[in-house]
Amino acid sequence: MSAPPSAAPPAARGSSAAGASIVGSGPAGATSRPYAVAARELLRDTLFDAARRELEDRGWSEVTMAEIAAAAGVSRQTLYKEFGSRDEFAQAFVVREGARFVRAIEGALDTHLDDPQAALTAAFGLFLHAAAADPLIRSAIGGDAEMLPFVTTQGQPLLAAAAERLRGAIRTRWPQAAEHDATLLAECLVRLAISYATLPVGSAGMTASSITELLGPYIERALGLDVSSAAPRA
């Protein structure tokens, strides 16, 4: 009698089974995500990316949910099942875009870890340059009555999410900063970024330098920098 076939190793079993999870390609020990969670994130990102493409040449008020669904390759029903309304989708879209901007800013911070003021100037300048060309920001500052509130008067979810991520970025790179100072600095920077992005004044580089000049003394204190022996800034 032949031996029964050996069972397939866990990793080779079908991912459609209940409780299956997807493990990222990061370092060993990285937290796995349940399949349903990963699938939902993929759906949401696909819909958000489709919305960005639709906003390249039109304002938000001109784009329909049916067009976004079609561009994403899903049904309108699927879109509304994930987001209960057009406003709910717009709010979530704005928060996702805010996170995307903060990720880019984190890269700018990493290039000036030894000089937080230079890091701030680079990060703020990068944000303003990117915002000027971003379809979502263009739609908002172009007077789109539907989109603008989600960045301004109804922008609390955007502010909270972006400020929390920036606070974490500051604390990770400058751990000597007190929690209160990192939180206050992050919220201040996000509020200023939204203000300057939606109501631009002057060039992005000039604005970034002005913000750094204004906040410089606080940054030095908040991040615990020893400026007693530092050369005076021009």
C-alpha positions as CSV (number, residue, x, y, z in Angstrom):
1,M,0.0,0.0,0.0
2,S,1.4,3.3,-1.0
3,A,1.9,6.0,1.6
4,P,-0.8,8.7,1.7
5,P,0.2,12.0,0.1
6,S,1.9,14.4,2.5
7,A,-0.1,17.5,3.5
8,A,0.8,20.7,1.8
9,P,2.9,23.1,3.9
10,P,0.8,26.0,5.4
11,A,2.4,28.5,3.0
12,A,1.2,26.6,0.0
13,R,-2.4,26.3,1.0
14,G,-5.0,28.4,-0.8
15,S,-5.3,32.0,0.3
16,S,-9.0,31.9,0.0
17,A,-9.5,30.0,3.2
18,A,-11.1,31.7,6.1
19,G,-8.5,33.6,8.2
20,A,-5.9,33.6,5.5
21,S,-3.4,36.4,5.7
22,I,-1.0,38.3,3.4
23,V,2.5,38.9,4.7
24,G,4.4,41.8,3.2
25,S,7.8,41.5,1.6
26,G,9.4,43.5,4.5
27,P,11.8,42.1,7.1
28,A,11.1,38.8,8.8
29,G,8.7,39.1,11.7
30,A,6.6,41.8,10.0
31,T,3.0,41.8,11.0
32,S,0.8,39.9,8.6
33,R,-2.5,41.3,7.5
34,P,-5.7,39.3,7.2
35,Y,-6.6,38.7,3.5
36,A,-9.9,40.6,3.9
37,V,-8.0,43.7,5.3
38,A,-5.4,43.6,2.5
39,A,-8.1,43.2,-0.2
40,R,-10.1,46.1,1.2
41,E,-7.0,48.3,1.3
42,L,-6.2,47.4,-2.3
43,L,-9.8,48.3,-3.4
44,R,-9.7,51.6,-1.6
45,D,-6.3,52.5,-3.1
46,T,-7.4,51.5,-6.5
47,L,-10.5,53.8,-6.2
48,F,-8.4,56.7,-4.9
49,D,-5.9,56.3,-7.7
50,A,-8.7,56.3,-10.2
51,A,-10.1,59.5,-8.7
52,R,-6.7,61.2,-9.0
53,R,-6.6,60.3,-12.6
54,E,-10.1,61.7,-13.2
55,L,-9.0,65.0,-11.5
56,E,-6.1,65.5,-13.8
57,D,-8.2,67.6,-16.2
58,R,-11.4,68.3,-14.3
59,G,-12.7,69.6,-11.0
60,W,-14.2,67.3,-8.4
61,S,-17.7,68.6,-9.1
62,E,-17.4,67.5,-12.7
63,V,-16.4,63.9,-11.8
64,T,-19.1,61.3,-11.1
65,M,-18.9,58.3,-8.9
66,A,-19.8,56.1,-11.8
67,E,-16.7,57.5,-13.7
68,I,-14.4,56.7,-10.8
69,A,-15.8,53.2,-10.5
70,A,-15.4,52.6,-14.2
71,A,-11.8,53.9,-14.1
72,A,-11.0,51.6,-11.2
73,G,-12.6,48.6,-13.0
74,V,-15.3,48.0,-10.4
75,S,-19.0,48.6,-10.3
76,R,-20.7,51.7,-8.9
77,Q,-22.4,49.4,-6.4
78,T,-19.0,48.2,-5.2
79,L,-17.8,51.8,-4.7
80,Y,-20.9,52.7,-2.7
81,K,-20.7,49.6,-0.6
82,E,-17.2,50.7,0.5
83,F,-18.0,54.4,0.8
84,G,-21.6,55.1,1.7
85,S,-21.8,58.5,0.0
86,R,-19.9,60.8,-2.4
87,D,-18.9,63.0,0.6
88,E,-17.6,60.0,2.5
89,F,-15.5,59.1,-0.4
90,A,-14.2,62.6,-0.9
91,Q,-13.3,62.9,2.8
92,A,-11.4,59.6,2.8
93,F,-9.7,60.5,-0.5
94,V,-8.4,63.8,1.0
95,V,-7.0,62.0,4.1
96,R,-5.2,59.5,1.9
97,E,-3.7,62.3,-0.2
98,G,-2.5,64.0,3.0
99,A,-0.7,60.8,4.1
100,R,0.9,60.6,0.7
101,F,2.3,64.2,1.1
102,V,3.6,63.4,4.6
103,R,5.4,60.3,3.3
104,A,7.2,62.5,0.7
105,I,8.0,65.0,3.5
106,E,9.6,62.2,5.6
107,G,12.1,61.7,2.8
108,A,13.1,65.3,2.9
109,L,13.5,65.2,6.7
110,D,15.9,62.3,6.3
111,T,18.3,64.3,4.2
112,H,18.9,66.8,7.0
113,L,18.8,64.9,10.2
114,D,21.7,66.9,11.6
115,D,20.0,70.3,10.9
116,P,16.3,70.3,11.7
117,Q,15.8,73.8,10.4
118,A,17.2,72.8,7.0
119,A,15.0,69.7,7.2
120,L,11.9,71.9,7.8
121,T,12.8,74.2,4.9
122,A,13.3,71.3,2.5
123,A,10.2,69.5,3.7
124,F,7.9,72.6,3.5
125,G,9.4,73.6,0.1
126,L,8.9,70.1,-1.3
127,F,5.2,70.0,-0.1
128,L,4.4,73.4,-1.6
129,H,6.0,72.5,-5.0
130,A,4.1,69.2,-5.1
131,A,0.9,70.8,-3.9
132,A,1.0,73.4,-6.7
133,A,0.9,70.6,-9.3
134,D,-1.4,68.3,-7.4
135,P,-4.8,67.8,-9.0
136,L,-6.6,67.6,-5.7
137,I,-5.1,70.9,-4.5
138,R,-5.7,72.5,-7.8
139,S,-9.3,71.5,-7.6
140,A,-9.7,72.9,-4.1
141,I,-8.0,76.3,-4.7
142,G,-9.8,76.6,-8.0
143,G,-12.9,77.2,-6.1
144,D,-14.5,73.8,-6.3
145,A,-17.4,74.2,-3.9
146,E,-17.6,70.4,-3.3
147,M,-13.9,69.7,-2.6
148,L,-12.7,72.8,-0.8
149,P,-14.5,72.2,2.5
150,F,-12.8,68.8,3.0
151,V,-9.5,70.7,3.0
152,T,-10.6,73.7,5.1
153,T,-13.8,74.0,7.1
154,Q,-14.4,70.2,7.3
155,G,-10.7,69.4,7.2
156,Q,-10.4,68.0,10.8
157,P,-9.9,64.4,9.7
158,L,-7.2,65.5,7.3
159,L,-5.5,67.7,9.9
160,A,-5.6,65.0,12.6
161,A,-4.3,62.2,10.4
162,A,-1.5,64.3,8.8
163,A,-0.4,65.9,12.1
164,E,-0.3,62.5,13.9
165,R,1.9,61.0,11.1
166,L,4.2,64.0,11.1
167,R,4.4,63.9,14.9
168,G,5.6,60.3,14.7
169,A,8.1,61.3,12.0
170,I,9.5,64.0,14.2
171,R,9.7,61.8,17.3
172,T,11.4,59.0,15.4
173,R,14.1,61.3,13.9
174,W,14.6,63.5,16.9
175,P,13.7,61.4,19.9
176,Q,14.9,64.1,22.3
177,A,11.9,66.2,21.5
178,A,9.2,66.2,24.2
179,E,5.9,64.6,23.2
180,H,4.1,67.9,23.7
181,D,6.5,69.9,21.6
182,A,6.5,67.3,18.7
183,T,2.6,67.3,18.8
184,L,2.4,71.1,18.8
185,L,5.0,71.5,16.0
186,A,3.4,68.9,13.8
187,E,0.0,70.4,14.1
188,C,1.3,73.9,13.5
189,L,3.2,72.8,10.4
190,V,0.2,70.9,8.9
191,R,-2.1,73.9,9.5
192,L,0.4,76.2,7.8
193,A,0.9,73.8,5.0
194,I,-2.9,73.6,4.3
195,S,-3.2,77.4,4.5
196,Y,-0.3,78.1,2.1
197,A,-1.3,75.3,-0.3
198,T,-4.9,76.6,-0.6
199,L,-4.0,80.3,-0.6
200,P,-0.5,80.5,-2.0
201,V,1.6,83.6,-1.5
202,G,4.9,84.0,-3.3
203,S,7.2,81.2,-4.5
204,A,7.3,77.9,-2.7
205,G,11.0,78.3,-1.8
206,M,10.5,81.8,-0.4
207,T,7.5,80.6,1.7
208,A,9.4,77.7,3.1
209,S,12.3,79.9,4.2
210,S,10.0,82.4,5.8
211,I,8.3,79.6,7.8
212,T,11.6,78.3,8.9
213,E,12.7,81.8,10.0
214,L,9.5,82.2,12.0
215,L,9.7,78.8,13.7
216,G,13.4,78.4,13.9
217,P,13.9,79.4,17.6
218,Y,11.0,77.1,18.7
219,I,12.4,74.2,16.6
220,E,15.8,74.6,18.3
221,R,14.3,74.6,21.7
222,A,11.7,71.9,21.0
223,L,14.3,69.5,19.6
224,G,16.7,70.1,22.4
225,L,19.5,71.4,20.2
226,D,22.6,72.9,21.7
227,V,22.8,76.2,19.9
228,S,25.2,77.9,22.4
229,S,28.2,77.1,20.3
230,A,26.5,77.2,16.9
231,A,27.5,79.9,14.5
232,P,24.8,82.6,14.1
233,R,22.6,82.2,11.0
234,A,22.7,84.8,8.3
